[in-house]
């Protein structure tokens, strides 16, 4: 399957992006596994499909597939890359874009200078505290906090990053 793609990264999360408005990826889970292989494929953290939104409340949509083929809820770094992609390829002239994800609609705020996207901020909404036992029952509450920004995260507060993991 030959599909034109773009590879970008946001803060080290590197994904393969496909404009699904122009190119169909018939089995995105399978494609994510094959294309993300760093030895036999393109190499990435996964595959992101950019499409028009099926609902009027959003401008565009994203589906994200991890390198193992599983579908993720969303990714803030991938969302920021989508904002740049859409604007710099003239798919939109908006600097505030509503992006439909599997965890709801996120708002992308593009910071543009002379037609170039310098940065993108994503309004991820309010963090939702999660039940730690759902994720890693062996970790106690004194180690950090589980929360969701549309997908689960484990946050550790520290004054010395070198001590994390001790």
C-alpha positions in Angstrom: 0.0 0.0 0.0 1.6 3.3 -1.1 0.3 6.3 0.9 2.0 9.7 1.0 2.9 10.5 4.6 4.6 13.2 6.7 6.8 12.4 9.7 6.9 15.0 12.5 7.6 15.0 16.2 6.3 17.0 19.1 8.6 17.0 22.2 10.1 13.7 21.0 6.8 11.9 20.2 7.4 11.0 16.5 4.5 9.9 14.4 3.7 9.2 10.8 0.9 11.5 9.7 -1.5 10.7 6.8 -4.0 13.1 5.3 -7.0 10.7 5.3 -9.0 13.3 3.4 -6.9 12.4 0.4 -5.5 8.9 1.1 -7.4 5.9 2.6 -5.5 3.6 5.0 -7.7 0.5 4.9 -6.3 -1.1 8.0 -4.6 1.6 10.2 -3.8 -0.9 13.0 -1.8 -3.1 10.7 -0.2 -0.1 8.9 0.9 1.4 12.3 2.6 -1.9 13.2 4.4 -2.2 9.9 5.3 1.4 9.3 6.4 2.1 12.9 9.0 -0.7 13.0 12.3 1.2 13.4 14.2 -1.6 11.6 12.0 -2.6 8.8 9.6 0.3 8.5 9.7 4.1 8.6 10.1 4.1 12.3 7.8 6.0 14.7 5.8 5.9 17.8 2.7 5.3 15.7 0.4 6.5 13.0 -1.9 9.5 13.0 -4.8 9.9 10.5 -5.9 13.5 9.9 -9.5 13.8 8.5 -12.4 16.1 8.3 -14.7 16.0 11.2 -17.9 13.9 11.1 -19.6 16.3 13.6 -20.3 20.0 13.0 -18.8 21.0 16.4 -15.2 20.2 15.2 -13.2 21.3 12.2 -11.0 18.2 11.8 -10.5 14.8 13.4 -7.6 12.6 14.4 -7.2 8.9 15.0 -4.0 7.8 16.5 -2.6 4.2 16.5 0.4 3.2 18.6 3.3 1.3 17.2 1.7 -1.9 18.5 -1.5 -1.3 16.5 -3.7 -0.3 19.5 -5.8 2.8 19.0 -5.1 5.6 21.5 -7.6 8.2 22.8 -5.4 11.2 21.9 -2.0 12.7 22.2 -1.3 16.3 22.9 2.0 16.4 21.1 0.5 14.8 18.0 -2.4 17.3 18.1 0.1 20.1 18.1 1.7 18.7 15.0 -1.7 18.4 13.3 -2.3 22.1 13.9 1.0 22.9 12.1 0.3 20.4 9.3 -3.2 21.8 8.6 -2.1 25.4 8.6 1.1 25.1 6.7 -0.5 22.9 4.0 -3.3 25.5 3.6 -6.0 23.1 4.7 -7.2 25.9 7.0 -6.5 29.5 7.6 -7.9 29.3 11.2 -5.5 29.8 14.1 -8.0 28.2 16.5 -9.0 24.7 15.4 -11.5 22.3 17.0 -10.0 18.8 16.7 -12.2 15.8 17.4 -10.3 13.0 19.2 -11.4 9.8 20.8 -11.5 11.6 24.1 -13.5 14.6 22.9 -13.0 17.8 21.1 -9.7 19.6 21.8 -8.9 23.2 20.8 -5.7 23.9 19.1 -4.3 27.5 19.4 -1.8 28.2 16.6 0.8 30.9 17.2 1.6 32.1 13.7 4.1 34.7 12.5 4.6 35.6 8.8 2.6 32.5 7.7 4.7 30.1 9.8 3.4 28.2 12.8 5.9 29.0 15.6 4.1 26.9 18.2 0.7 25.3 19.0 -1.0 25.2 22.3 -3.7 22.5 23.0 -6.5 23.1 25.4 -6.7 19.6 26.9 -9.5 20.5 29.4 -9.4 19.9 33.1 -7.2 17.0 34.4 -9.3 14.1 35.7 -7.9 12.3 38.7 -7.7 8.6 38.2 -7.8 5.6 40.5 -4.2 4.4 40.8 -5.3 0.8 41.4 -6.6 0.7 37.8 -3.1 1.2 36.4 -0.3 0.1 38.8 -1.5 -1.3 42.1 2.1 -1.7 43.4 2.7 2.1 43.5 1.5 3.9 46.5 -0.1 7.4 46.5 3.1 8.9 48.0 5.0 8.2 44.7 2.8 10.4 42.4 -0.7 10.9 41.1 -2.6 9.2 38.3 -4.6 11.6 36.1 -6.1 11.8 32.6 -5.8 14.5 30.0 -7.8 12.4 27.6 -5.4 9.5 28.1 -3.8 8.1 31.4 -0.7 9.7 32.8 1.3 9.1 36.0 2.7 12.4 37.3 5.6 12.6 39.8 6.4 15.8 41.6 10.0 16.2 42.6 12.7 18.8 43.2 15.3 16.4 41.9 14.6 14.5 38.7 17.6 12.3 39.2 15.8 10.7 42.2 12.8 9.6 40.2 12.8 5.8 39.9 14.9 5.2 43.0 
